[in-house]
Structure formats: C-alpha cells, structure tokens
Amino acid sequence: MTEFLLTLHLLIVVGFTVRILLRDDLSPPARLAWFIVLMVLPFVGSVIYFLFGEIDLGNKANKRHTEIFDQIRAKATHLMGSKEEANRLIDPLYRSAFQYAGSINGFHTVEGNRAELMANAAATNARLIADIDAAQSHVHVLYYIWLGDQTGTDVAHALIRAARRGVICRAMADGLGSRALIKSPLWQDMKDAGVHMAAALPLNNLIRTLLTSRFDLRNHRKITVIDSKITYCGSRNSADPEFLVKAKYAPWVDIMLRFEGPIVAQNELLFLSDWIQATDENLDEFELTAAAKQGGFAAQVMGDGPTERKGATPQLFASLIACAQDTLTLSTPYFVPDATVLEALCAAAHRGVIVTLIFPQTNDSWIVAAASRSYYRKLLSAGCEIHEFKGGLLHAKTLTIDGKVSLIGSSNLDLRSFDLNYENNILLQDNETTAAIRKRQGEYIIQSDRVALSDVIAWRAHRRIWNNVIATIGPVL
C-alpha cells in the first residue's frame, strides 16, 4: 500500500510539474512556490494546485469578454477618448503612464472632469442616497461586498424608491463577497420593486466552478453611476465602517470621490461590460451618453481583471512610480507586490523621490501581514518611509505623485488585485484633487506609527523566518 501511494504521489507531482513548466504565464518565483507546495504537501499540494493553480475563467468567459469590448469599442468610441488626447492634455512627465493605462482596455484620457472628496463614510452615504433619490433616468451599482447593514440597506431602499418612480435601476453584487445579501429578503425586495438584479461570478454551481475555473476569481469593483452624470470611485463597499463580518478590525477606513464629467461614461461602460457578461443582454439595449464637460481636469478609467492581459496592473503601477519626480505617497491595506512594483518603489527612492507607504498596523489577513513585512527591510534600506496606521483597518487605496497625479479605486498592491480580481480605478491629473487626497493621506500618517529600519533589524529571528516563508509561497496564496 505504501509503495502504491508513493508511486501515485510521484505520478501526480510529475504531472503537475510538467503542467507548471509548460505554462508561459508563470513567473519563476511562482513556479518555485508551486514546486515547494507540491513537494512539501503530498497529495494536498496537488489538490491546492487543482483548486487555485490556474488563473482562468474559461474559454467561454474570455471569448465573451472580448466580444463585449469589441462591441463597446465599435459603438461607444466617442466615450472612450483617444490616444492623441494624452499628448495634448497630460504633462510630458506623466504621459507615458496615462498612455499605458489606455492600452489596457481602451479607455483614454478625457478632459472636463470634476471631483469632490467625500469627508467620511457618513457623508458618502448621505450624498450617494441623495443622488439616487434625485435620479431621473437610471442608476447602476456594482459592489464586491454588499451587506445588509445600515449602509447596505440604505442603498437598497434608495434603489427601491427610484425603481418605483420609474427610474431604471440595475444592481450587481459579487457572488461570493455579497453571498449573504443575494440570499436575503432585501435582495428579493429589490427584485419585487422592479430593480434589475444580477450576481457577478455567481457560485450557483460550485462543482462546475471548481472543475473549470477558481471560486476565488472575484469581481472586486465598486461602481455607482447615476443618470450618466455622476459616478463614485474609491475603496468603499456598500457596508458600514463597523464592517460587522470582520468587526474586530473595525473601523474600516475608506476613501471615496464623487466625479462629474465625461469620465462618468467610461465608468458606466465598465459597469455595462460586467452587466452584459452576467446577463447576456446586448449593448444596443442601453442608451450611451456622455456628461457635459465641467471645465475641469483630465482623467481616464482603468479596469483590470483575469480576462485582461496578465500583468497590466503591476505594469501600470510601475509606470506611474517611474514617472515620479519629487514625491510619491501610497496607501493600501494589502501589500504583496511582485518584483516589478517592488523594484520600481526602491528605484524611485534611490533616485531621490520621497516615497511614503502607508499600511494598516493590524490586518484582517495574517498571510498578507506577514508577507508585507517581509519587504520592509528592502524598502527602508532603499530610503522609503513606512507608516503603519493604527486607527482601524486602513482600506483606502490611494496613489499620489508630485502633487499632480492621482490614482484611486479598488486595486490593492497584492497578487489578488494583480491576477485574480476585476478592479476599477480612475487615473487623473489635477493639482486640486491631488492636494485633497494628499491631505487625507497626511491624516492617515498622523494616525500611524513610523517604522524605522532599526526596528526591523531588531525583529527576532523566528519572526523574520515566518515573514519570509509566507512571502516565498505568496504567489500561490
């Protein structure tokens, strides 16, 4: 029996090893991590690879995604901007990053946008509900996590009120992140009121999902669009800061901006790409309009996901980091960068850019916490500043460069956002908006402890070993 099990294990390991070696999309560190898992965890490692090793929604999903964006490019080119606009609107120092962002899914720079930074969660909720209550034509919402708490219920009831007065409302939630709401009476109440409902990447056939894809490939976007005139973008899900599903880490500290202008149409097209994928409706069924220019700044939407080209998000971050001349400040709850982003941050600090990184002191993921800290010594040695936020779980994903350029949205600097999740972000060039975001970043720093290189060097050996072990297998987590 023992010989049979050993032979079976050997055959399984050899089979998966050949598969890993045949994959051109894997980086050498990822291959090494999978080899370690297969060798150290007999049989279990093979099951883990079967469940989590392949980043693919399947040929049908990939084909449908391509078809949808072909439709969007054919019928809504006037809303997507053009490559040439970046040359006219964007400072030459940052132009290459904006052009790179446009290459991901075809959203290019558009001018005439305005943004307002929301003061806090309560102000965000009040303004969002007021905007939905004032809607005349349609409301589109998509959330990764939509809870049945006060915030989630307020949004649901606002959609119900809007639908009952004849506004077309479309609401989506991720099949895993919002699974409790999707099964709740509140979801059915929205349906009964006439709100069009859809689940993104539903888990209604878990066996098929496990056999053909991965259940943790998720839609992590947070999109709200009202009458094609207003959109919200940032890190906030439809949930209270107390975040009852993980209350021990509360409050969850988010950042949200309310946008007006042509950028709204781009965010709406990104929403519709997900809606059509989930419902099989046709783009011809939707009225596509652009909001009037507000005499404001240049911006563009960037959406990424497992059906886009691999490496798009880390390459965008690296492009932006390389553009920085004086200052670069970044906040993220989940920091597990690939080599592209890590080396770009270190290179920026080495050439004299003031690189400031803000992470939560206590993370809801012990895996991410350990992996993140494995990079501290390298970053600090290069001259980066690291601050650990202690006022709750800092969930805000922000990047500001030189007081001029900002990136805000749903993307974290971790391998999930890079490879597994559908994400949405807005990249903009505007001194005033960037100043507001930088001020908020400064408030985060005030509530943080600065990490010194001497502190990291003084960590006990077992802590450093643990962090580095987790980081080594990070590509498979």
PyMOL commands that set and color helices and strands:
alter all, ss='L'
color gray80, all
select helices_A, chain A and resi 2-22+28-40+44-52+59-75+77-79+83-89+95-105+121-133+150-164+179-182+185-192+206-212+244-249+263-279+283-285+312-323+339-350+366-373+376-382+415-420+431-446+453-457+461-472+474-476
alter helices_A, ss='H'
color red, helices_A
select strands_A, chain A and resi 110-117+138-143+168-174+196-200+222-226+230-234+252-253+256-260+297-304+327-331+354-360+385-389+393-394+398-401+405-409+423-429+448-451
alter strands_A, ss='S'
color yellow, strands_A
deselect
rebuild
show_as cartoon
